[in-house]
Amino acid sequence: MAAAKNFTFICGSDDFLVGRLGQQRFDALAAEASDEFSREVLNGFAANVGEVETTLSRFRESVQTVPMFGGRRVIWLKDVNFLADTVTGRAESTLQLVEDLQQVLQSVNPDETAVLVTAAPVDRRRSFPKWCEKNADFTLVGGDEGDGALEAVVLAEAQAVGAALSPDAARLLLAKIGGNTRLLVEEVHKLATYVGIGETIQDTHVAELTPNVAEGDFFEAAEAFFSGDLQWTLAALQRHFFSGGDARPVISALQNRNRILLQVRALVDAGDVRVGPRGLDGFAKAQAAHAGKFAGVTEKSSYHLFTQNPWYLGKLAGSAKLPTLRRLIDNQQEFIGAFEEITRRAHEQEEVLREMTVRCLAVT
């Protein structure tokens, strides 16, 4: 039988997921403690080296404290942030303090004191996390960063609450919510409650029930506009302004979507890509062919087609008939004109956008 580890170490890139699992572990350990005085929670968040020193000094004292009434003590050092690749985390003084922390953890007697450490984010290239992986009850939450890791999170969360997510639903949820893990988890719970236990959450459910909080590209007005449906677009604008909305975010969403479609249309007309049932066929080949024009540009932007999610691009291009290049250029001019117009007619923003919409979509 393997010997018990001296302490428990939970880490990951997302503080919400790490903290949630940490709370579950702490509650389980605390349930075994004889009284509330045997449980202690220490905040590991530090803004500078001085706070790191203060935090670890308190932790050392806590670990070395003898329980007043006997029994096993439970100590949780939570929200540790000085193990990340930051100015504080890279400081020589911090690295020395982390070495001292390692010695304290090495000396813990798990029969007398249960120690839990939760940290996010963590630079796993350093020696301390590697040491923890070998010597602690170690858990890495969420794996690496990126859309793939977030998709795994939402799929696992759906499974945990007794539901399932279709692949398109998971991707659409990520596109609408973005990288906010807390909101993603809450949305999965809401959608699972809506469809019922054992049912599958479809992209239609996400489109209907999930708010647009990521980048504004999923405003209903933008969806309606680029579907070519004039009545739906006018109704969406009415709902937007009825709830107190402003014209600027709508114009921004339209411009962002139009910029992307302009680039897609240019590639389609050049024969580099083709809109197919699975998205943009030939996208990877086109990306490699045009990589030199975007050398050193990595930030996600509607000006840079190849920073966009290929599935998302295929969804945009395939959701309705792709407009002609001339129509897309005319759209962009109309958006600019509408923005200039609302500066002159600040109290008639809805009317300005309705007029713009009619000019764009009522073209015969």
Secondary structure as UniProt FT lines:
FT   STRAND          7..12
FT   HELIX           15..30
FT   TURN            31..32
FT   HELIX           36..38
FT   STRAND          39..43
FT   HELIX           49..64
FT   TURN            68..69
FT   STRAND          73..80
FT   TURN            82..83
FT   HELIX           87..90
FT   HELIX           92..106
FT   TURN            110..112
FT   STRAND          113..119
FT   TURN            124..125
FT   HELIX           127..135
FT   STRAND          137..141
FT   HELIX           147..160
FT   TURN            161..162
FT   STRAND          164..165
FT   HELIX           167..177
FT   HELIX           181..195
FT   TURN            197..198
FT   STRAND          200..201
FT   HELIX           203..209
FT   TURN            217..218
FT   HELIX           220..227
FT   HELIX           230..242
FT   TURN            243..244
FT   HELIX           247..270
FT   STRAND          274..276
FT   TURN            277..278
FT   STRAND          279..281
FT   HELIX           283..289
FT   HELIX           291..294
FT   TURN            295..296
FT   TURN            302..303
FT   HELIX           305..307
FT   HELIX           310..318
FT   HELIX           325..344
FT   TURN            346..347
FT   HELIX           349..361
//
